[in-house]
Amino acid sequence: MEDRSLTKWNITKYSQNLKLETEDEIAREAAMTIMLDGEQYATIVCTPASMEEMVLGFLATEGLILSIRDVKQLDIDEKRGFAYVTLHYTPTLPNNQERWIGSCCGKSREFYLKQDVKTAKTIMTDTPIALENVYALMKQFEENAETRNRTGGVHQAAIATEENILAAFIDIGRHNALDKLYGHLLKEKIPLKNKFILFSGRVSSEIVLKVSKIGVGMLIAKSAPTDLALKLADDLNVSVIGFAKEASLNVYTNHTNVYEARAMKNHSQHGS
């Protein structure tokens, strides 16, 4: 089966004064235009894989659908780069319907603030996790990141229990990877209780907002957060872990949601 996330490119490689003509694997980039009830809604620059999941997740984070039941029909024309969506109701669209959303950045701040006030959700339950389990999940996350490691050009987002990664998606865009993950959760009707999102990229305010819209209470990321992201995470009760690796991490919000299982076990034995 063709891997639509990768392509081949002839390169000249230099290493310690040695020259080598070889072939390299490159992350693919394409534009997907979402046609909503016959009208052009948005064009997203993305990795052309898992497109149905991305469209569903994008519409959900936009607040246009709440579940898969809101979608009457979804057809993907990968060759032409179009997604045709029909809903069971007539959506209320913003005045400026036609938008171009790049692969590296989010929407304009003016637009996303107006929309996100309506769609961001405060997480109502805490989701604690043992420190040792975070380390084990990040090890799985890296082992699962074959395309990201081969190209160095894509981001990855995954959903996990405390023990195992359930599903992971890649894209050249951080936001797109999360949208694909969200679309998968909607399609498969996966319960979000005691679930965690693992993420390869920088944690910006828009990433925290997407996580809150998905409804997961903890984000575990390989990279750094911004200050606005952490302020929003505090407001929305999202636990943020950054710089997470196999043996180190930083807890930025909801510090007590990460605990040392071994320390608790020793304390219990000492008290008995």
NUSEBA-882191 format. One record per residue: residue in three letters; x negated, y negated, z of N, C-alpha, C in turn. Coordinates in steps of 0.2 Angstrom, whole numbers, padded with zeros to 4 digits, always signed. Each point is the difference from the previous one (the first is absolute). Last residue first. Layout:
N
ALAXYZXYZXYZ...
This chain:
272
SER-0012-0004+0285+0004+0006+0002-0004+0004+0005GLY-0008-0021-0011+0006-0001+0004+0003+0006+0003HIS-0017+0001-0016-0003-0003+0006+0005-0001+0005GLN+0006+0007-0021-0003+0006+0003-0003-0003+0007SER+0010-0015-0015+0005+0004+0003-0003+0006+0004HIS-0014-0015-0011+0003-0004+0006+0005+0005+0003ASN-0011+0007-0020-0004+0000+0006+0003-0003+0006LYS+0011-0001-0020+0000+0007+0002-0004+0001+0007MET+0001-0021-0011+0006+0001+0003+0000+0007+0003ALA-0018-0006-0013+0000-0004+0006+0006+0002+0004ARG-0001+0008-0022-0005+0004+0005+0000-0003+0007ALA+0013-0010-0018+0003+0006+0003-0005+0003+0005GLU+0002-0026-0006-0005+0005-0001+0003+0007+0003TYR+0013-0021-0013-0002+0002+0006-0005+0006-0001VAL+0016-0021-0012-0006+0004-0001-0002+0002+0007ASN+0017-0015+0000+0003+0006-0005-0006+0004-0002THR-0003-0020+0014+0002+0006+0003+0003+0006-0004HIS-0006-0023-0009-0006+0004+0002+0002+0007+0004ASN+0012-0018-0016+0003+0005+0004-0006+0005+0002THR-0011-0014-0017+0007-0002+0003+0002+0007+0003TYR-0022+0000-0009+0001-0007+0000+0007-0002+0004VAL-0021+0020-0002+0007-0001+0002+0002-0007+0001ASN-0021+0014-0013+0002-0005+0004+0008-0001+0000LEU-0021+0021-0004+0006-0004-0003+0001-0006+0005SER-0016+0025-0006+0001-0007+0003+0006-0003-0003ALA-0008+0022-0007-0002+0000+0007+0000-0007+0003GLU+0007+0006-0022+0001+0007+0003-0002-0001+0007LYS+0009-0022-0010-0004+0005-0003+0001+0007+0004ALA+0011-0027-0003+0001+0007+0003-0005+0005-0004PHE+0005-0026+0001-0006+0003-0001+0000+0007+0003GLY+0021-0011+0008-0004-0002-0005-0007+0003+0000ILE+0028+0001+0010-0007+0002+0001-0004-0001-0007VAL+0026-0008+0012-0005-0001-0005-0007+0003+0002SER+0029+0000+0005-0007+0002+0003-0005+0000-0006VAL+0024-0014+0003-0004+0005-0004-0007+0001+0003ASN+0020-0015+0005-0001+0006+0004-0003+0005-0004LEU+0006-0023-0006+0004+0005-0003-0002+0007+0004ASP-0011-0020+0006+0007-0002-0001+0004+0006-0001ASP-0023+0003+0000+0002-0002+0006+0007-0001+0000ALA-0010+0001-0020+0001+0007+0003+0002+0000+0007LEU-0005-0020-0012+0007+0003-0002+0001+0007+0003LYS-0020-0011+0005+0005-0004+0003+0007+0003-0002LEU-0019+0009-0010+0000+0002+0007+0006-0004+0003ALA-0005-0006-0022+0002+0007+0000+0001+0003+0007LEU-0010-0021-0004+0007+0000-0001+0003+0007+0001ASP-0023-0002+0001+0003-0002+0006+0007-0001-0001THR-0012+0019-0014-0001-0007+0001+0004-0003+0006PRO-0013+0025-0004+0006-0004+0000-0001-0007-0001ALA-0016+0022-0009+0001-0005+0005+0007-0003+0000SER-0006+0026-0008-0003-0007-0001+0002-0004+0005LYS+0008+0023-0003-0008+0000+0000-0003-0007+0001ALA+0025+0007+0011-0004-0002-0006-0007+0001+0000ILE+0026+0005+0011-0007+0002+0001-0004-0001-0006LEU+0025-0007+0012-0004+0000-0006-0007+0001+0002MET+0027+0004+0011-0008+0000+0001-0003+0000-0007GLY+0025+0001+0003-0003-0004+0006-0007-0001+0001VAL+0019+0003-0021-0005+0004+0003-0003-0004+0005GLY+0016-0006-0017+0003+0002+0006-0004+0004+0004ILE+0000-0013-0022+0000+0007+0000+0003+0003+0006LYS-0004-0023+0000+0006+0002-0004+0000+0007-0001SER-0019-0008+0011+0006-0001+0004+0007+0002-0004VAL-0021+0001-0011+0001+0005+0005+0006+0000+0004LYS-0005-0018-0015+0002+0006-0004+0001+0006+0005LEU-0009-0020+0009+0007-0001-0002+0003+0007-0003VAL-0023-0001+0004+0004+0001+0006+0007-0001-0001ILE-0014-0005-0018+0000+0007+0001+0004+0002+0007GLU-0003-0023-0006+0005+0003-0005+0000+0008+0001SER-0016-0014+0012+0007-0001+0003+0005+0004-0005SER-0024+0011-0001+0003-0007+0000+0007-0001+0003VAL-0022+0018-0001+0007-0001+0003+0002-0007+0000ARG-0017+0016-0016+0000-0005+0005+0007-0001+0002GLY-0004+0024-0010-0002-0007-0001+0000-0005+0006SER+0006+0025-0002-0007-0001-0002-0002-0007+0000PHE+0019+0015+0015-0001-0005-0006-0007-0002-0001LEU+0022+0016+0014-0008-0001-0001-0001-0004-0007ILE+0022+0004+0018-0002-0002-0006-0008-0001+0000PHE+0019+0016+0015-0005-0005+0000-0002-0002-0007LYS+0021+0012+0017-0004+0000-0006-0005-0006+0000ASN+0020+0006+0016-0007+0003+0001-0004+0001-0006LYS+0023-0005-0008-0001+0001+0007-0007+0003+0001LEU+0012-0003-0021-0006-0004+0002-0002+0000+0007PRO+0013+0017-0019+0001-0004+0006-0007-0003+0002ILE+0007+0006-0026-0004+0002+0006+0001-0004+0006LYS+0009+0003-0025+0004-0001+0007-0004+0002+0006GLU-0006-0001-0024+0000+0006+0003+0004+0000+0007LYS-0002-0019-0015+0002+0006-0004+0001+0006+0004LEU-0009-0020+0011+0008+0000-0002+0002+0006-0004LEU-0023-0001+0005+0004+0001+0007+0007-0001-0002HIS-0014-0005-0017+0000+0007+0001+0004+0002+0006GLY-0003-0023-0006+0004+0004-0004+0001+0007+0001TYR-0016-0012+0012+0007-0002+0002+0005+0004-0004LEU-0023+0001-0006+0001+0004+0006+0008-0001+0002LYS-0007-0013-0018+0000+0007-0002+0002+0004+0006ASP-0005-0022+0005+0007+0000-0003+0001+0007-0003LEU-0021-0005+0009+0005+0000+0005+0007+0001-0003ALA-0018-0003-0014-0001+0006+0003+0005+0001+0005ASN-0001-0021-0011+0003+0006-0004+0000+0007+0003HIS-0011-0019+0010+0007-0001+0001+0004+0006-0004ARG-0024-0003-0002+0002+0003+0007+0008+0000+0001GLY-0012+0004-0025+0003-0006+0005+0001+0003+0007ILE-0007+0014-0018-0005-0005+0000+0002-0006+0005ASP+0008+0025+0006+0001-0005-0005-0005-0005+0000ILE+0010+0026+0012-0005-0005-0002+0002-0005-0005PHE+0010+0018+0021+0001-0003-0007-0006-0005-0001ALA+0010+0023+0017-0005-0006-0001+0001-0002-0007ALA+0012+0017+0021-0001-0002-0007-0004-0007+0000LEU+0001+0013+0020+0006+0003-0003+0000-0001-0008ILE-0019+0002+0021+0002-0004-0005+0006+0004-0004ASN-0006+0006+0027-0001+0001-0007+0002-0006-0005GLU+0001+0001+0025-0004+0005-0001-0003+0000-0008GLU+0017-0015+0010-0006-0001+0004-0006+0006-0001THR+0016-0007-0020+0001+0001+0007-0006-0001+0004ALA+0003-0013-0024-0002+0006+0004+0004+0001+0006ILE-0004-0014-0026+0005+0001+0006-0003+0007+0003ALA-0013-0019-0017+0002+0007+0002+0005-0001+0006ALA-0016-0014-0021+0005+0000+0005+0003+0006+0002GLN-0022-0013-0015+0004+0006+0002+0004-0001+0006HIS-0015-0013-0023+0002+0000+0007+0004+0006+0002VAL-0020-0005-0020+0007+0001+0002+0001+0000+0007GLY-0021+0000-0013+0004-0005-0003+0007+0000+0002GLY-0019+0016+0002-0002-0006+0004+0005-0006-0001THR-0002+0024-0009+0000-0006-0004-0003-0006+0004ARG+0001+0022+0009-0003+0001-0006+0000-0006-0004ASN+0011+0001+0021-0008+0001+0001-0003+0000-0007ARG+0023-0002+0001-0003-0006+0002-0007+0001+0001THR+0012+0019-0006+0000-0005-0006-0003-0007+0003GLU+0002+0017+0016-0004+0002-0006+0000-0005-0005ALA+0008+0003+0025-0001-0006-0004-0004+0001-0006ASN+0006+0014+0019+0005+0000-0005+0000-0005-0005GLU-0015+0002+0019-0001+0006-0004+0005+0001-0006GLU+0001-0018+0016-0006-0001-0005-0001+0007-0004PHE+0017-0001+0016+0002-0005-0005-0006-0001-0005GLN-0002+0015+0019+0004+0003-0006+0001-0005-0005LYS-0011-0008+0018-0004+0005-0003+0004+0003-0006MET+0011-0014+0014-0004-0004-0004-0005+0005-0004LEU+0014+0009+0017+0004-0002-0006-0004-0004-0005ALA-0010+0007+0020+0001+0006-0004+0004-0002-0006TYR-0004-0017+0016-0006+0002-0003+0001+0006-0005VAL+0018-0007+0013-0002-0005-0005-0006+0002-0003ASN+0006+0013+0018+0004+0002-0006-0001-0005-0006GLU-0011-0003+0022-0003+0006-0004+0004+0001-0006LEU+0009-0016+0015-0006-0002-0004-0003+0005-0004ALA+0026+0001+0005-0006+0001+0004-0006-0002-0005ILE+0025-0011+0000-0004+0005-0003-0007+0001+0004PRO+0028-0012+0000-0007+0001+0003-0003+0005-0004THR+0020-0017-0004-0002+0006-0003-0007+0001+0002ASP+0024-0015+0007-0007+0001+0000-0002+0007-0003THR+0023-0015-0006-0003+0005+0004-0007+0000+0000MET+0014-0015-0012+0003+0000+0006-0003+0005+0005ILE-0008-0017-0022+0000+0007+0002+0002+0001+0007THR+0007-0019-0018-0003+0001+0006+0000+0007+0002LYS+0002-0010-0026+0004+0003+0006-0005+0001+0006ALA+0004-0014-0025-0004+0002+0005+0003+0003+0006THR+0012-0012-0019-0001+0008-0001-0005+0003+0005LYS+0007-0024-0002+0006+0004+0000-0001+0007+0000VAL-0018-0016+0000+0004-0001+0005+0006+0004+0001ASP-0014+0001-0019-0002+0004+0005+0004-0002+0007GLN+0003-0013-0021+0003+0007+0000-0001+0004+0006LYS-0009-0022-0002+0007+0000+0000+0003+0007+0000LEU-0023-0002+0000+0002-0002+0006+0008+0000+0000TYR-0012+0004-0020+0000+0006+0005+0003-0002+0006PHE-0003-0016-0017+0005+0005-0001+0001+0005+0005GLU-0017-0017+0002+0007-0003+0000+0005+0005-0001ARG-0023+0006-0003+0002+0000+0007+0007-0003+0001SER-0007+0014-0022-0001-0007+0003+0003+0000+0007LYS-0007+0024-0007+0004-0005-0003-0001-0007+0003GLY-0020+0018+0002+0007+0000+0000+0004-0005-0003CYS-0025+0011-0007+0004-0004+0005+0007+0001+0000CYS-0014+0013-0014-0004-0001+0006+0003-0005+0005SER+0009+0007-0022-0002+0006+0004-0003-0001+0006GLY+0019-0017-0011-0007+0003-0001-0001+0006+0004ILE+0023-0011-0010-0003+0001+0007-0007+0004-0002TRP+0020-0017-0012-0006+0005-0001-0003+0001+0006ARG+0027-0007-0007-0006-0002+0004-0006+0005-0002GLU+0027-0010-0005-0005+0003-0003-0007-0001+0003GLN+0021-0009+0009+0000+0007-0001-0006+0003-0002ASN+0009-0022+0012-0006+0001-0004-0001+0008-0001ASN+0018-0007+0014+0000-0004-0006-0005+0001-0005PRO+0007+0020+0016-0003-0007+0001+0001-0004-0007LEU+0017+0021+0005-0007-0001-0002-0002-0008+0002THR+0019+0020+0007-0001-0007+0000-0007-0002-0001PRO+0014+0023-0009-0004-0003+0005+0000-0008-0001THR+0019+0020-0005-0004-0006-0003-0004-0003+0005TYR+0005+0027+0001+0004-0007+0001-0004-0005-0003HIS-0007+0022-0001+0007+0002+0001+0004-0007+0001LEU-0023+0001-0015+0002+0001+0007+0008+0001+0000THR-0022+0003-0018+0007-0002+0001+0002+0002+0007VAL-0024-0003-0016+0003+0002+0006+0007-0003+0000TYR-0024+0006-0015+0007-0003-0001+0004+0003+0006ALA-0027-0005-0008+0005+0004+0005+0006-0003+0000PHE-0023+0000-0017+0006-0003+0002+0003+0005+0005GLY-0020+0001-0016-0001-0004+0006+0006-0003+0003ARG-0005+0016-0020+0001-0008-0001-0001-0004+0006LYS-0003+0024+0002-0004-0002-0006+0001-0008-0001GLU+0012+0011+0017-0007-0001+0002-0004-0003-0006ASP+0025+0000+0009-0003+0000-0007-0007-0001+0001ILE+0021+0007+0017-0007-0002-0001-0002+0001-0007ASP+0025-0002+0015-0004+0003-0005-0007-0004-0001LEU+0023+0003+0018-0007-0002-0001-0003+0003-0005GLN+0026-0005+0012-0004+0003-0005-0007-0003+0000LYS+0016-0004+0017+0004+0004-0004-0004+0003-0005VAL-0005-0009+0025-0003+0000-0007+0005+0005-0004ASP+0002-0004+0024+0001-0006-0003-0001+0000-0007ARG-0006+0018+0015+0007+0000-0002+0003-0006-0004ILE-0022+0003+0011+0000+0003-0007+0007+0000-0003SER-0004-0018+0019-0002+0007-0001+0001+0002-0007LEU+0001-0023+0006-0001+0003+0007-0002+0007+0000ILE-0003-0022-0019+0003+0007+0001-0001+0002+0008LEU-0007-0021-0008+0005+0001-0005+0004+0007+0001GLY-0020-0012+0011+0007+0000+0003+0005+0001-0004GLU-0024+0001-0003+0003-0006-0002+0007-0001+0003THR-0012+0020+0004-0004-0005+0003+0003-0007-0002ALA+0008+0019-0011+0002+0000+0007-0003-0006+0004LEU-0005+0003-0023+0007-0002+0001+0002+0000+0007PHE-0021+0009-0005+0000-0007-0001+0007-0003+0001GLY-0003+0023+0001-0003-0003+0006+0000-0008-0001LEU+0008+0014-0018+0004+0000+0006-0002-0004+0006VAL-0015+0002-0019+0006-0005-0001+0005+0001+0005MET-0019+0014+0002-0001-0007+0000+0005-0005-0001GLU+0003+0024-0003-0001-0002+0007-0001-0008+0001GLU+0000+0009-0022+0007+0000+0003+0000-0002+0007MET-0021+0003-0011+0004-0007-0002+0007+0000+0003SER-0022+0014+0000+0005+0000+0006+0004-0006-0001ALA-0020-0004-0014+0002+0006+0003+0005-0001+0005PRO-0015-0017-0013+0006+0003-0004+0001+0008+0003THR-0010-0023+0012-0003+0006-0002+0006+0004-0003CYS+0002-0027+0000+0000+0006+0005-0004+0006-0004VAL+0013-0026-0001-0006+0003-0002-0002+0005+0005ILE+0025-0011-0006-0005+0002+0005-0006+0003-0004THR+0024-0016-0004-0005+0004-0003-0006+0001+0005ALA+0028-0006+0001-0007-0001+0002-0004+0004-0004TYR+0024-0004-0005-0001-0002+0007-0007-0002+0002GLN+0018+0002-0023-0007+0001+0002-0001-0003+0007GLU+0023+0010-0009-0004-0006+0001-0007+0001+0002GLY+0018+0017-0002-0001-0003-0007-0004-0006+0000ASP+0004+0013+0020+0006-0001-0003+0000-0004-0006LEU-0022+0001+0008+0005+0001+0005+0007-0002-0003MET-0027+0006-0007+0006-0003-0003+0006+0002+0005ILE-0029-0001+0002+0007+0003+0002+0006-0004-0002THR-0027+0005-0009+0005-0005+0001+0007+0003+0002MET-0028+0005+0001+0006+0003+0000+0005-0005+0001ALA-0028+0003-0008+0006-0004+0002+0007+0004+0000ALA-0027+0008+0004+0005-0001-0005+0005-0004+0003GLU-0026+0013+0004+0004-0005+0002+0005-0002-0006ARG-0019+0021+0011+0004-0003-0005+0005-0006+0003ALA-0025+0010+0008+0007+0000+0001+0004-0004-0005ILE-0023+0015-0005+0002-0007+0002+0008+0000+0002GLU-0024+0016-0004+0007+0000+0001+0002-0007+0002ASP-0022+0007-0016+0002-0002+0007+0008+0001+0000GLU-0023+0009-0015+0007-0002+0000+0002-0001+0007THR-0026-0004-0013+0005+0005+0003+0007-0002+0000GLU-0028-0005-0004+0006-0001-0004+0005+0005+0002LEU-0023-0010+0013+0004+0005-0001+0007-0002-0004LYS-0027-0008+0011+0006-0002-0004+0004+0007-0002LEU-0018-0009+0021+0002+0005-0005+0006-0002-0003ASN-0010-0012+0018-0004-0001-0007+0001+0006-0005GLN+0012-0001+0021-0007+0001+0002-0004+0000-0007SER+0023+0001-0007-0001+0001+0007-0008+0002+0001TYR+0022-0009-0019-0007+0000+0003-0001+0001+0007LYS+0018+0005-0023-0001+0000+0008-0008-0001+0001THR+0020-0004-0020-0007+0000+0001-0001+0000+0007ILE+0024+0008-0012-0004-0005+0003-0007+0002+0000ASN+0027+0006-0009-0007+0001-0001-0004-0005+0003TRP+0025+0010+0008-0004-0006-0004-0007+0002+0000LYS+0027+0011+0006-0007+0001-0001-0003-0006-0003THR+0022+0003+0017-0002+0000-0007-0007+0001+0000LEU+0023+0002+0019-0007+0000-0002-0001+0000-0008SER+0021+0002+0013-0004-0005+0004-0007-0001-0003ARG+0016+0017-0008+0001-0007-0003-0003-0005+0004ASP-0004+0026-0005-0001-0004+0005+0001-0007-0002GLU+0009+0024-0011-0004-0006-0001+0001-0004+0007MET+0002+0027-0002+0004-0006+0000-0004-0006+0000
